[in-house]
Amino acid sequence: MTTQQKQKRRLLHHLPGRRILLLLQRKSSLPLLLLLLFGGFIGIVFFAWSSGRPRKHGERSGITLDPKCTAAASSLVSSGINLLALDFDETIIDLHTNGIWNDTPNELSTHVRPVFTCLLNAAMERGLHVAVVTFSEQENLISNVMEQKFPGHYIPVRGWFDEEGGKQVHIAEATKDIMTHMQEEDFVMSEQTTMLIDDDRRNIDIAVDKGYPAIAFDPDNPWGLLENIRLFRK
């Protein structure tokens, strides 16, 4: 047998089909072969199932959410809330821009608190709407930040300083934006279905007086917000 013939024989010996045939010829290897074939079949079935199944809450776009966030979002739905109106400075983000942020939206987006990244994704997964209501007039900047952190979601930003205080006018304008965007006449969004989350206690008190559910956000204990939402009752 020539050297070339030997090389060809070795090549054929290592082909997948050839190796399977050799295993079939050896009775002692039959259980191993069946095990390999069964394992491959199970792998294919699992892949097909995982690709086609509906995603659970918190799996959108590969995001894995803290169970406390999903529990808080579910509690909001159970309480009849369909709009979360959130303050921006010292609430969504961990600093105060004083309305004069001169750096990029990308840099500011790094200051978005993880608790809100988690909570808002969980809330929007469940059909809740989100709006930013702020005394900052940098609406375009804040919109860019929210688009970076929550791509594909419509989150209106209403920002101006109100000398009388409170965020109810901001909320009313944001509600109009959402209703116009949705174009669903039978969808109801009101004071009773809107929750304000703000670190300013005065804004919270005014909101409550106007009939809005509201929760004061503690910048020193950001993740405590989730428990406050879970325990909230109208």
C-alpha positions in Angstrom: 0.0 0.0 0.0 1.4 3.3 -1.0 1.9 6.3 1.4 -0.9 8.2 -0.4 -3.3 5.3 0.1 -2.4 5.0 3.8 -3.1 8.7 4.3 -6.5 8.4 2.4 -7.4 5.4 4.6 -6.6 7.4 7.8 -8.7 10.3 6.6 -11.7 8.1 5.9 -11.2 6.5 9.3 -11.7 9.9 11.0 -14.7 11.0 9.1 -17.8 11.2 11.4 -19.9 8.8 9.3 -17.0 6.3 9.2 -16.5 6.5 13.0 -20.2 5.9 13.6 -20.0 2.8 11.4 -17.0 1.5 13.3 -18.9 2.0 16.6 -21.9 0.1 15.2 -19.5 -2.8 14.4 -18.4 -3.0 18.0 -21.2 -4.3 20.1 -19.5 -3.0 23.3 -19.8 0.6 21.9 -23.5 0.4 21.1 -24.7 1.8 24.5 -22.3 4.7 24.2 -23.5 5.5 20.7 -27.1 5.4 21.7 -26.3 7.7 24.6 -24.6 10.2 22.3 -27.5 10.1 19.8 -30.1 10.6 22.6 -28.1 13.5 24.1 -28.0 15.2 20.7 -31.7 14.7 20.2 -32.5 16.2 23.6 -30.2 19.2 22.8 -32.1 19.9 19.5 -35.5 19.7 21.2 -34.4 22.0 24.0 -33.0 24.5 21.6 -36.2 24.5 19.5 -38.3 25.0 22.7 -36.2 27.8 24.2 -36.2 29.7 20.9 -39.9 29.6 20.3 -41.3 29.9 23.9 -42.8 33.2 25.1 -40.3 35.1 27.2 -40.9 35.5 30.9 -41.0 39.0 32.5 -37.5 40.3 32.9 -36.1 38.4 29.9 -36.7 41.1 27.4 -33.6 41.8 25.3 -31.5 39.5 27.4 -32.1 41.6 30.6 -32.3 39.6 33.8 -34.3 41.5 36.5 -34.1 41.3 40.2 -37.2 39.4 41.5 -37.9 42.4 43.8 -38.3 44.6 40.7 -40.8 42.2 39.1 -42.7 41.9 42.4 -42.9 45.7 42.7 -44.1 46.1 39.1 -46.7 43.4 39.7 -47.8 45.3 42.8 -48.3 48.5 40.8 -50.5 46.7 38.3 -52.5 45.1 41.1 -53.0 48.6 42.6 -54.4 49.9 39.3 -51.4 52.1 38.5 -50.7 52.5 34.7 -48.4 55.5 34.7 -45.2 56.1 36.7 -44.3 59.7 36.8 -40.7 60.1 38.0 -38.5 63.0 39.1 -35.1 63.1 37.4 -32.4 64.8 39.5 -31.5 62.9 42.7 -34.2 60.4 41.8 -33.7 58.6 38.5 -30.1 59.8 38.6 -27.7 59.8 41.6 -26.8 63.5 41.3 -28.4 66.9 40.8 -27.7 68.7 37.5 -29.3 71.9 38.6 -30.5 72.1 35.0 -27.1 73.0 33.7 -25.5 69.7 32.6 -22.8 70.5 30.1 -21.5 67.0 29.4 -22.9 64.4 27.1 -26.1 62.4 27.5 -24.0 59.3 27.4 -22.0 60.5 30.5 -25.2 61.4 32.3 -26.7 58.0 31.5 -24.0 56.4 33.6 -25.6 58.1 36.7 -29.0 56.4 36.2 -29.6 54.4 39.4 -29.7 50.6 38.9 -32.9 50.4 40.8 -34.7 52.4 38.2 -33.1 50.5 35.3 -34.5 47.4 36.9 -37.9 48.7 38.0 -38.8 50.6 34.8 -37.9 47.7 32.6 -40.1 45.4 34.8 -42.9 47.9 34.8 -42.9 48.5 31.0 -42.8 44.7 30.5 -46.2 44.7 32.3 -47.7 47.5 30.2 -47.1 50.4 32.5 -46.2 53.8 31.0 -43.4 56.0 32.3 -42.9 59.7 32.2 -40.2 62.0 33.5 -41.5 65.1 35.4 -38.8 67.5 36.4 -38.0 71.1 37.2 -35.0 70.9 34.9 -35.6 72.6 31.5 -33.1 70.3 29.7 -35.8 68.1 28.2 -33.9 67.1 25.1 -30.9 66.0 27.2 -33.1 63.9 29.6 -35.0 62.4 26.6 -31.6 61.3 25.1 -30.6 59.7 28.5 -33.9 57.8 28.7 -33.6 56.6 25.1 -30.2 55.3 25.8 -31.2 53.4 28.9 -34.7 52.3 27.7 -34.5 51.9 23.9 -37.7 51.3 22.1 -39.9 52.8 24.8 -41.9 56.0 24.5 -41.0 58.0 27.7 -42.2 61.7 27.5 -40.2 64.3 29.4 -41.8 67.4 30.8 -39.5 69.9 32.4 -39.8 73.4 33.7 -39.6 75.2 37.0 -42.9 75.7 38.7 -42.8 78.5 41.3 -45.9 77.1 43.0 -44.2 73.7 43.3 -45.6 70.3 42.6 -45.6 68.2 39.5 -49.3 67.9 38.8 -49.1 70.2 35.7 -46.1 68.3 34.4 -48.0 65.0 34.9 -51.0 66.3 33.1 -48.9 67.3 30.0 -47.1 64.0 30.0 -50.4 62.2 30.2 -51.6 64.1 27.1 -48.4 63.1 25.3 -48.9 59.4 26.1 -52.6 59.4 25.1 -51.8 61.1 21.8 -49.0 58.6 21.2 -51.2 55.6 22.0 -54.2 56.8 20.0 -56.5 54.5 22.0 -59.7 56.2 23.0 -60.8 53.6 25.5 -57.6 53.8 27.5 -58.1 55.6 30.9 -55.2 57.5 32.6 -56.1 59.7 35.6 -54.9 61.0 38.9 -55.9 57.7 40.6 -53.9 55.6 38.1 -50.7 57.7 38.2 -48.0 57.4 40.8 -45.4 60.1 41.4 -42.0 59.1 42.7 -39.9 62.0 43.8 -37.1 62.7 46.4 -38.7 66.1 47.2 -41.2 65.6 50.1 -43.0 68.9 49.2 -43.8 67.6 45.7 -45.1 64.4 47.2 -47.3 66.2 49.7 -48.8 68.4 47.0 -49.4 65.3 44.8 -51.2 63.5 47.5 -53.4 66.6 48.2 -54.3 66.6 44.5 -55.4 63.0 44.7 -52.3 61.3 43.2 -50.7 58.2 44.7 -47.2 59.1 45.6 -44.1 57.6 47.2 -41.1 59.6 48.5 -37.8 58.4 47.2 -34.9 58.2 49.6 -31.6 58.8 47.8 -29.7 57.2 50.7 -31.7 54.0 50.4 -32.6 53.6 46.7 -33.5 49.9 46.8 -35.9 50.5 49.7 -38.2 52.0 47.0 -39.2 48.5 45.9 -40.4 47.5 49.3 -42.3 50.8 49.7 -44.1 50.1 46.3 -44.9 46.5 47.4 -46.5 47.8 50.6 -48.3 50.7 49.0 -52.0 50.8 49.3 -54.3 53.5 47.9 
